[in-house]
């Protein structure tokens, strides 16, 4: 690709509507972003004229938060735009790195851009994270592709594959209907961006572009997470279905956002982090993303809504969004997030397996052999065989029958316990250990009195009455808090310290606890979060100090330059301006000083006549002041100093007028040599002389009066 006047360096990105190159504009030797539209957009015969007209309108939008358009044209059927090159990445890829305060700052920047454009009568129509760049140097948000969506939207071939009207997820209700839109539609799209930044997901989503449009038109406004409830009124207004119910200008939105200062936003962000942490279950943290409540409808319902609302399937069909991806990464980062989630689940599974290994070994040693022998874990180790009281006792058969009866309650319990052993080894093992302790306690039962033995009472036969055994009393140990309880206590204490702003103490509290619980995922997660929070605060403080230092340095430059200008040291002021502008290219104060310096330099370099004087006596110098009244004479003597006339000869016309400038009395051409010097000449009127009255002597070069002297003759 070759465009006259531009040297293409690299490809920045490509979308369904255009390709963007990094190029050098040769006339100014500056980097630009050169956007070349797809040739198929030019098939409409009126497209070229409309494109050039509207692009020139957009080029008049000069604002720090709107990308500047330098040039527009067409070469061999390729329409192109030369725009300001904004180093950095778009909001689509940066949004996961921003704090809540920084997110609100981005929204305010874009709102100011939309307010400025709205007052100029321009509508963007495609406000979305892909079209918002974050400047790598000063961090400001810059709205890209301003007006291009509108230009393309007016092309008749809008429904062709690969062309977009807008992005359905960010369309206003009136835009989705195909109705006329204004700047309030852009503010709605910006509200969708704000909702995405706050919650991590879009307010309306579906597999169908038409369904998304219907949701924008008819579904209720989703709710924010509980910790962001303070921002819900703002979301309700910016995402209002009717344009008249929204913010009417970008400045109104900025004013509403200004109510949330940095301390308030940081507190909301900390509350959100705590809510996510508290939703974790024990030692397996599960971060739950808040989900918006969506209205569900059947496919038939969507079709009916389309018919009622006048939404055309062709109009909302989007086959390829115009995304200029500066990192050649067209996918959302969510795919990477799911990869991390799967990896996390695998690690948790491995941890559970390792944790259960001692229980598994104990199971193999104690319980498994008995299952193979048909025994039931959890019962007394040996089940007594039924014994008849006498060899011929008829009850013996009954006893055996009862023992073999599979419907007896004891055997039902046994079967249930055996099934538990097969399905839940940990529970079975716990019951087995309990049973062993019970057997140990039973072995210490008291001796049977002799009278009971003499009476022939069978000990294998259960007593007819309950027997109460009094065991010796012992002091039970005080219940100690469980591992999870201790970890939770440390976590709450650290959170309280963090809430008071003492992040160092909070991290120290967690570090101490992690020496005892090194495998605690909850503490590790909380420490990582607090460490990130501390890093952000440290970076913010370092950035604040750096800004303050740069501002102080800028003020020193400004003060020095103003001093030189006040002393007419234009050369010194110019040198300092060049140095300062190299370091502070975006300073408006330096720009104003540069304009003043340039005007004064141009004025100082223009041909100038100084110290013009007229006298009735001969003169050879220009010392002293001009006399107000001269004596009558036939000859007047005049002189002047000059500079900036170049090395060639120049002619100065000395024209003498009367006091009313109605009558030209004399005209004398005066030749000057060199760039600067002084010249003396005479004005003669030998017959009548110069009579009493007022006079004006004008010194003119190229039709412009460079100096004038007024004086009187006579008394």
C-alpha positions in Angstrom: 0.0 0.0 0.0 1.4 3.4 -1.0 -0.2 6.8 -0.3 1.6 9.9 -1.7 3.1 12.0 1.0 3.3 9.1 3.5 5.9 6.5 4.3 4.3 3.4 5.8 6.3 1.9 8.6 4.2 -0.9 10.0 0.6 -2.3 10.3 -1.1 -1.3 13.5 -4.3 -3.3 13.1 -7.0 -4.5 10.7 -10.8 -4.8 10.9 -13.8 -5.4 8.7 -14.0 -1.8 7.6 -10.4 -0.6 7.3 -6.7 -1.3 7.9 -4.5 1.1 10.0 -0.9 1.7 9.4 1.8 3.5 11.3 3.3 6.0 8.9 5.5 9.1 8.6 3.8 12.2 7.1 6.8 13.3 5.0 5.8 17.0 4.9 6.0 17.3 8.7 8.2 14.3 9.5 5.8 13.2 12.2 4.3 9.8 13.1 0.6 9.4 12.1 -2.0 6.6 12.1 -3.0 6.2 8.5 -6.4 4.5 8.1 -7.2 3.2 4.7 -10.9 2.1 4.2 -11.8 -1.1 2.4 -12.3 -0.5 -1.3 -15.8 -2.1 -1.3 -17.1 0.9 0.7 -16.5 3.1 -2.4 -19.0 1.2 -4.6 -21.7 3.7 -3.7 -21.1 6.6 -6.2 -22.0 9.2 -3.6 -19.7 7.7 -0.9 -16.5 9.5 -1.9 -18.1 12.9 -1.8 -19.9 12.2 1.5 -16.7 10.7 3.1 -14.6 13.7 2.3 -17.2 16.2 3.4 -17.8 14.5 6.8 -14.2 13.7 7.4 -13.4 17.4 7.0 -16.1 18.2 9.6 -14.5 15.7 12.0 -11.1 17.2 11.4 -12.4 20.4 13.1 -12.9 18.5 16.4 -9.7 19.6 18.2 -9.9 18.2 21.8 -7.4 16.4 24.0 -9.8 13.4 24.3 -10.6 13.1 20.6 -8.1 11.8 18.1 -7.0 14.6 15.8 -7.6 14.1 12.0 -4.7 15.7 10.0 -5.6 14.9 6.5 -8.2 13.1 4.3 -8.2 12.0 0.7 -8.5 9.3 -1.9 -5.7 7.6 -3.9 -6.5 5.1 -6.6 -9.9 4.4 -5.2 -8.6 4.0 -1.6 -10.1 6.6 0.8 -7.8 7.3 3.6 -7.6 9.3 6.9 -4.4 10.6 8.4 -4.8 10.8 12.2 -2.9 11.5 15.3 -0.9 8.5 16.4 -1.8 7.6 20.0 0.7 5.3 21.6 -0.8 2.9 24.1 -3.5 0.2 24.2 -7.3 0.3 23.9 -9.7 0.0 26.9 -10.7 -3.4 25.7 -7.3 -4.8 26.7 -6.5 -2.4 29.6 -9.8 -2.6 31.5 -8.7 -5.5 33.7 -5.6 -3.5 34.9 -7.5 -0.4 36.0 -8.7 0.5 39.5 -12.2 1.8 40.1 -10.9 5.4 40.3 -9.1 5.0 37.0 -12.2 3.5 35.3 -14.2 6.5 36.4 -11.5 8.8 35.1 -11.7 7.1 31.7 -15.5 7.6 31.6 -15.1 11.3 32.5 -12.5 11.8 29.7 -14.8 10.3 27.1 -17.8 12.2 28.4 -15.9 15.5 27.9 -15.1 14.4 24.4 -18.7 13.6 23.7 -19.9 16.9 25.2 -17.5 18.8 23.0 -18.5 16.9 19.9 -22.2 17.2 20.7 -21.9 20.9 20.9 -20.4 20.8 17.4 -23.3 18.6 16.1 -21.2 15.5 15.7 -22.4 12.0 16.7 -19.9 9.0 17.1 -22.4 6.1 16.9 -19.9 3.4 17.9 -18.6 4.2 21.4 -17.1 1.0 22.8 -13.9 -0.1 24.6 -12.2 -0.9 21.2 -12.5 2.7 20.2 -11.1 4.2 23.4 -7.3 4.4 23.6 -5.4 5.0 26.8 -2.4 7.2 26.1 0.8 5.6 27.2 2.4 8.8 28.2 -0.1 10.9 30.1 -2.9 8.2 30.7 -5.7 10.3 29.1 -8.5 8.5 27.3 -8.7 9.3 23.6 -11.9 8.6 21.6 -11.0 7.1 18.2 -12.8 6.8 14.8 -15.0 9.8 15.6 -17.6 10.2 12.8 -16.4 7.2 10.7 -19.3 5.1 11.9 -21.7 7.8 10.7 -20.0 8.2 7.4 -20.2 4.4 6.7 -23.7 4.2 8.1 -24.9 6.5 5.3 -23.6 4.2 2.6 -26.2 2.3 0.8 -24.3 -1.0 1.0 -24.7 -1.3 4.7 -26.0 -4.8 4.9 -23.0 -6.4 3.0 -21.0 -9.0 4.8 -18.1 -7.5 6.7 -19.7 -4.1 7.3 -21.1 -2.8 10.6 -23.6 -0.2 11.5 -22.5 -0.3 15.1 -21.9 -2.8 17.8 -25.2 -4.2 19.1 -24.0 -4.7 22.7 -23.4 -0.9 22.9 -26.4 0.4 20.8 -28.9 2.8 22.3 -32.6 1.8 22.1 -33.3 4.4 19.4 -30.2 3.3 17.5 -31.4 -0.3 17.6 -34.8 0.8 16.2 -33.1 2.5 13.4 -34.4 5.9 14.5 -32.5 9.2 14.3 -29.8 9.5 17.0 -28.0 12.4 18.7 -25.3 12.8 21.3 -27.5 11.3 24.0 -27.2 8.0 22.1 -23.4 8.2 22.5 -23.9 8.8 26.2 -26.0 5.6 26.4 -23.2 3.6 24.7 -20.8 5.2 27.2 -23.1 4.0 30.0 -22.8 0.4 28.7 -19.0 0.8 28.8 -19.3 2.1 32.4 -21.5 -0.9 33.4 -18.9 -3.3 31.8 -16.0 -1.6 33.8 -18.0 -1.8 37.0 -19.2 -5.4 36.8 -17.0 -7.2 34.3 -19.8 -8.1 32.0 -22.2 -6.4 29.6 -25.7 -5.4 30.7 -27.4 -7.2 27.8 -26.0 -10.3 26.0 -27.4 -12.9 23.7 -26.3 -15.1 20.8 -28.4 -13.0 18.3 -27.7 -9.4 17.4 -31.5 -8.9 17.0 -32.1 -10.3 20.5 -29.5 -8.0 22.0 -31.2 -5.0 20.3 -34.6 -6.1 21.7 -33.1 -6.3 25.2 -31.8 -2.8 24.9 -35.2 -1.6 23.9 -37.5 -3.5 26.3 -35.5 -5.2 29.2 -35.2 -3.6 32.6 -31.9 -2.0 33.6 -29.7 -4.6 35.4 -28.6 -4.0 39.0 -25.1 -3.5 40.1 -23.5 -5.6 42.8 -24.4 -4.7 46.4 -21.1 -2.9 47.1 -21.7 -0.6 44.1 -25.3 0.3 45.0 -24.2 3.9 45.4 -23.6 4.1 41.6 -27.0 2.5 40.7 -28.9 5.8 40.3 -26.2 7.0 37.9 -26.5 3.7 35.9 -30.3 4.0 35.9 -30.1 7.5 34.4 -27.4 6.9 31.8 -29.1 3.7 30.6 -32.6 5.1 30.5 -34.6 3.9 27.6 -35.9 7.3 26.6 -33.2 9.9 25.6 -35.0 12.6 27.5 -34.6 10.7 30.8 -30.8 10.4 30.4 -28.0 12.9 31.0 -28.5 15.4 28.3 -24.8 16.4 27.9 -21.4 14.9 28.7 -20.8 17.7 31.2 -23.9 16.6 33.2 -22.4 13.1 33.4 -19.0 14.4 34.4 -20.6 16.5 37.1 -22.5 13.5 38.4 -19.2 11.4 38.5 -17.4 14.2 40.3 -19.5 13.5 43.3 -17.5 10.3 43.9 -14.0 11.4 45.0 -11.0 9.1 45.1 -11.5 8.1 48.8 -15.1 7.1 48.1 -14.2 5.1 45.1 -11.3 3.3 46.8 -13.7 2.4 49.7 -16.2 1.0 47.2 -13.4 -1.1 45.6 -12.2 -2.4 48.9 -15.8 -3.4 49.8 -16.1 -5.3 46.6 -12.8 -7.1 47.2 -14.0 -8.1 50.7 -17.3 -9.3 49.3 -15.6 -11.6 46.8 -13.3 -12.9 49.5 -16.1 -13.7 51.9 -17.9 -15.7 49.2 -15.0 -18.2 49.3 -15.8 -21.5 50.8 -13.2 -22.5 53.5 -9.9 -23.1 52.0 -11.1 -23.3 48.4 -11.6 -19.6 47.3 -14.3 -19.2 44.6 -14.5 -15.7 43.2 -18.0 -15.1 42.2 -18.6 -12.5 39.5 -21.9 -10.6 40.0 -24.3 -11.4 37.2 -27.0 -9.1 35.9 -30.6 -10.2 35.9 -31.7 -10.8 32.3 -35.2 -11.1 31.1 -35.6 -14.4 29.2 -37.8 -14.8 26.1 -38.4 -17.5 23.6 -37.4 -17.2 20.0 -41.0 -16.6 19.1 -41.1 -13.8 21.5 -38.0 -12.2 20.0 -39.5 -12.4 16.5 -42.7 -10.8 17.7 -40.7 -8.0 19.4 -38.8 -7.4 16.2 -42.0 -7.0 14.3 -43.6 -4.7 16.9 -40.5 -2.5 17.3 -39.6 -2.3 13.6 -36.2 -3.9 14.1 -34.8 -5.2 10.9 -32.7 -8.3 11.0 -30.5 -7.0 8.2 -30.0 -3.8 10.1 -28.8 -5.4 13.3 -26.9 -8.2 11.7 -23.2 -7.8 12.4 -20.8 -10.1 10.7 -17.5 -8.5 11.6 -17.0 -5.6 14.0 -14.6 -2.8 13.0 -12.0 -3.6 15.6 -8.5 -2.2 15.3 -6.6 -4.6 17.6 -3.2 -3.2 18.3 -1.9 -6.4 19.7 -3.4 -8.8 17.1 -5.5 -10.3 19.8 -9.1 -10.5 18.7 -10.4 -12.5 21.7 -11.6 -11.3 25.0 -9.3 -12.2 28.0 -12.1 -14.4 29.3 -10.7 -17.4 27.5 -7.4 -17.0 29.5 -9.4 -16.7 32.7 -11.2 -20.0 32.1 -7.8 -21.6 31.5 -6.7 -20.4 34.9 -10.0 -21.6 36.5 -9.4 -25.1 35.1 -5.8 -25.1 36.3 -7.0 -24.0 39.8 -9.6 -26.8 39.9 -6.9 -29.4 39.0 -4.6 -28.1 41.8 -7.4 -28.3 44.3 -8.2 -31.9 43.3 -4.5 -32.9 43.7 -4.5 -31.2 47.1 -7.6 -33.1 48.2 -6.0 -36.4 47.0 -2.8 -35.7 49.0 -4.8 -34.7 52.1 -6.8 -37.9 52.0 -3.8 -40.2 51.6 -3.4 -40.9 55.4 -7.1 -41.7 55.7 -6.9 -44.0 52.7 -3.9 -45.9 54.2 -5.8 -46.3 57.5 -8.8 -47.5 55.5 -6.7 -50.2 53.8 -5.3 -51.3 57.1 -8.5 -51.5 59.2 -11.7 -51.6 57.2 -10.9 -53.1 53.8 -9.9 -56.6 55.2 -13.2 -56.8 57.1 -15.3 -56.0 54.1 -13.6 -58.8 52.3 -14.5 -61.2 55.2 -18.1 -60.0 55.2 -17.8 -58.1 58.5 -19.4 -54.8 59.1 -17.3 -51.9 60.2 -18.7 -49.7 62.9 -20.1 -52.7 65.1 -18.5 -54.6 67.9 -15.5 -56.5 66.7 -16.9 -60.0 67.3 -20.6 -60.8 67.0 -21.6 -63.4 69.7 -23.1 -66.6 68.4 -26.6 -67.5 69.6 -26.5 -70.0 72.5 -29.4 -72.1 73.7 -30.0 -72.6 77.4 -30.2 -76.4 77.1 -29.5 -78.8 74.4 -33.1 -79.7 74.1 -34.5 -76.2 74.6 -37.0 -75.5 72.0 -36.1 -71.8 72.1 -32.8 -72.5 70.5 -34.3 -72.9 67.1 -36.1 -69.7 67.6 -32.9 -68.0 68.5 -31.2 -69.2 65.3 -34.1 -68.2 63.2 -34.1 -64.7 64.7 -30.4 -64.5 64.0 -30.9 -65.4 60.4 -33.8 -63.1 60.0 -32.6 -60.5 57.5 -35.3 -58.1 58.5 -34.1 -57.6 62.0 -33.3 -53.9 62.9 -29.8 -54.8 63.9 -29.0 -56.3 60.5 -30.7 -53.4 58.7 -28.3 -51.1 60.5 -25.4 -53.3 59.7 -26.3 -53.4 56.0 -26.5 -49.6 56.0 -23.2 -49.3 57.7 -21.6 -51.6 55.3 -23.0 -49.6 52.4 -21.6 -46.5 54.0 -18.2 -48.1 54.3 -18.3 -48.9 50.6 -19.5 -45.4 49.5 -17.8 -43.2 52.1 -14.5 -44.6 53.5 -13.8 -41.5 55.6 -17.1 -41.8 57.5 -16.7 -45.6 57.9 -13.2 -45.2 59.3 -14.4 -42.6 61.8 -17.1 -45.0 63.0 -14.6 -47.9 63.2 -12.3 -45.9 65.5 -15.3 -44.9 67.6 -16.3 -48.5 67.9 -12.8 -49.5 69.0 -13.0 -46.9 71.8 -16.4 -48.3 72.8 -15.0 -51.8 73.0 -12.2 -50.6 75.2 -14.6 -48.9 77.6 -16.8 -52.0 77.7 -13.8 -54.2 78.8 -13.7 -52.4 82.1 -17.3 -53.2 83.0 -17.8 -54.1 86.7 -17.8 -57.7 88.0 -21.1 -59.5 88.2 -22.2 -60.1 91.8 -22.0 -63.7 93.1 -25.7 -63.8 93.7 -26.3 -63.2 90.0 -23.9 -66.0 89.2 -25.5 -68.3 91.6 -28.9 -67.6 90.2 -27.7 -68.8 86.9 -28.3 -65.5 85.0 -27.0 -65.8 81.5 -24.7 -62.8 80.8 -25.2 -63.1 77.1 -28.8 -62.4 77.6 -29.6 -58.7 77.7 -31.0 -57.6 81.1 -34.7 -57.1 81.3 -34.2 -53.6 82.9 -31.9 -50.9 81.8 -28.7 -50.8 83.9 -27.1 -47.5 84.7 -23.3 -47.5 85.0 -21.7 -44.6 86.9 -18.3 -43.8 85.3 -15.8 -41.6 87.1 -16.1 -37.9 86.3 -13.2 -36.1 84.5 -12.6 -32.5 83.5 -13.2 -32.1 79.8 -10.7 -30.0 77.9 -11.8 -26.5 76.8 -12.8 -26.7 73.1 -10.1 -25.1 70.9 -11.0 -23.1 67.7 -10.8 -25.0 64.6 -8.2 -24.3 61.9 -10.7 -22.6 59.6 -11.9 -20.4 62.6 -8.4 -19.3 63.4 -7.7 -18.5 59.7 -11.0 -16.6 59.5 -10.1 -14.6 62.6 -6.7 -13.6 61.2 -8.3 -12.7 57.9 -10.9 -10.4 59.6 -8.2 -8.7 61.7 -6.0 -8.1 58.6 -9.1 -6.7 56.7 -9.8 -4.3 59.6 -6.2 -3.0 59.5 -6.4 -2.6 55.8 -9.7 -0.7 56.2 -7.9 1.7 58.5 -5.2 2.2 55.8 -2.5 0.3 57.6 -1.7 -2.2 54.8 1.8 -2.9 56.2 0.3 -4.1 59.5 -2.3 -6.1 57.7 0.3 -7.9 55.6 2.4 -8.6 58.6 -0.6 -10.2 60.3 -1.1 -12.5 57.4 2.6 -13.3 57.1 2.7 -14.4 60.7 -0.4 -16.6 60.3 1.0 -18.2 57.1 4.0 -19.5 59.0 1.5 -21.7 60.9 -0.8 -22.2 57.9 1.5 -22.1 54.8 -1.0 -24.0 52.7 -4.0 -21.7 53.4 -5.4 -20.6 50.0 -7.6 -18.0 51.7 -4.7 -16.3 53.4 -2.6 -16.5 50.2 -5.4 -15.0 48.2 -6.0 -12.2 50.7 -2.2 -11.5 50.9 -2.0 -11.3 47.1 -5.0 -8.9 47.0 -3.6 -6.6 49.8 -0.1 -6.7 48.2 -1.6 -5.6 44.9 -3.6 -2.9 46.7 -0.4 -1.6 48.4 1.4 -1.7 45.1 -1.3 0.4 43.5 -1.2 2.9 46.3 2.6 3.1 46.2 2.4 3.6 42.4 -0.2 6.2 42.8 1.9 8.0 45.4 5.0 7.8 43.2 3.0 9.1 40.3 1.6 11.9 42.4 5.1 12.9 43.5 6.4 12.6 39.9 3.6 14.8 38.7 4.3 17.4 41.4 8.0 17.4 40.5 7.2 17.8 36.8 4.8 20.6 37.6 7.4 22.4 39.6 9.9 22.0 36.8 7.4 23.3 34.3 6.7 26.3 36.5 10.5 27.0 36.7 10.6 26.9 32.9 7.6 29.2 32.5 9.0 31.7 35.1 12.4 31.8 33.3 10.8 32.3 29.8 8.5 35.1 31.1 11.5 36.9 32.6 13.4 36.8 29.3 10.3 38.0 27.4 9.9 40.9 29.8 13.5 41.8 29.2 13.1 41.6 25.4 15.6 38.7 25.3 13.8 37.0 22.5 16.8 34.8 21.5 17.2 33.5 25.0 13.5 33.0 25.4 13.3 31.0 22.2 16.1 28.7 23.2 14.4 27.9 26.6 11.1 27.4 24.9 12.6 24.8 22.5 14.0 22.9 25.5 10.9 23.1 27.5 8.6 22.1 24.7 10.7 19.0 24.1 10.0 17.9 27.6 6.5 19.2 28.1 5.0 18.9 24.6 1.4 19.0 25.8 1.7 22.0 28.1 -0.9 24.6 27.1 1.0 27.3 29.2 4.1 26.7 27.1 2.1 26.8 24.0 0.7 30.2 24.9 4.2 31.5 25.7 5.4 30.2 22.3 2.7 32.0 20.5 3.6 35.3 22.3 7.3 34.7 21.6 6.6 34.0 17.9 4.5 37.2 17.5 7.2 39.3 19.2 9.9 37.7 17.1 8.1 38.3 13.9 7.5 41.9 14.9 11.1 42.3 15.9 12.3 41.0 12.5 10.1 43.3 10.5 11.7 46.5 9.0 11.6 49.1 11.7 12.2 52.9 11.8 13.0 54.4 15.2 13.9 57.8 16.7 12.6 59.9 13.8 13.2 63.6 14.4 12.6 67.0 12.6 14.5 70.2 13.4 15.0 73.7 11.9 18.7 73.4 12.5 21.2 71.0 10.8 21.6 67.7 12.6 24.1 64.8 12.5 22.8 62.6 15.4 19.5 61.5 16.9 20.2 62.4 20.5 17.6 64.2 22.5 13.9 64.5 22.1 11.7 65.8 19.3 11.0 69.5 19.8 7.3 70.3 19.8 7.6 73.8 18.1 10.2 74.8 15.5 11.2 78.2 14.2 9.9 79.3 10.8 12.4 78.4 8.0 12.8 77.6 4.4 14.7 74.3 5.1 13.9 71.6 7.6 16.4 68.9 8.7 15.2 65.3 9.5 16.8 62.0 10.4 15.9 58.5 11.6 17.4 55.1 12.7 16.4 51.9 10.9 17.0 48.1 11.2 15.9 44.8 9.7 16.1 46.2 6.1 18.3 43.4 4.8 21.6 43.7 3.0 20.1 45.3 -0.2 19.2 48.9 -0.7 15.7 50.1 0.2 13.8 53.4 -0.5 11.9 55.2 2.2 9.4 57.8 1.1 9.5 60.9 3.4 6.1 62.7 2.9 5.3 66.0 4.6 1.6 66.8 5.2 -0.2 69.8 6.7 -1.8 69.5 10.1 -5.1 68.1 8.7 -3.3 65.7 6.4 -5.3 67.1 3.6 -2.4 68.7 1.7 0.9 67.0 0.7 3.5 69.7 1.0 6.7 67.7 0.1 7.9 64.3 -0.9 11.6 63.2 -0.5 12.9 59.7 -1.4 15.5 58.5 1.1 17.8 55.5 0.2 19.0 53.3 3.0 21.9 50.8 2.8 22.4 47.7 4.8 20.4 46.0 7.5 20.5 48.8 10.0 21.9 52.3 10.5 20.8 56.0 10.5 20.0 58.4 7.6 19.7 62.3 7.5 18.0 64.4 4.8 16.5 67.9 4.1 13.0 69.2 3.3 13.2 72.5 1.3 10.7 75.2 0.4 12.9 78.0 -0.9 10.3 80.5 -2.0 7.6 80.6 0.6 9.3 78.6 3.3 7.4 76.6 5.9 4.7 78.8 7.3 3.3 78.7 10.8 1.0 75.7 11.6 0.9 72.0 12.2 2.8 69.4 10.2 3.1 65.6 9.9 6.1 63.7 8.5 5.4 60.1 7.5 8.1 57.6 6.7 6.6 55.0 4.3 8.1 51.7 2.9 6.1 49.6 0.4 3.0 51.6 1.1 3.1 51.1 4.9 3.9 53.9 7.2 6.7 52.8 9.5 7.0 56.0 11.5 5.4 59.4 11.9 6.5 62.7 13.5 4.1 65.6 14.4 5.4 69.1 15.1 4.4 72.8 15.0 6.1 75.8 13.3 5.9 79.2 14.7 4.4 80.5 17.8 
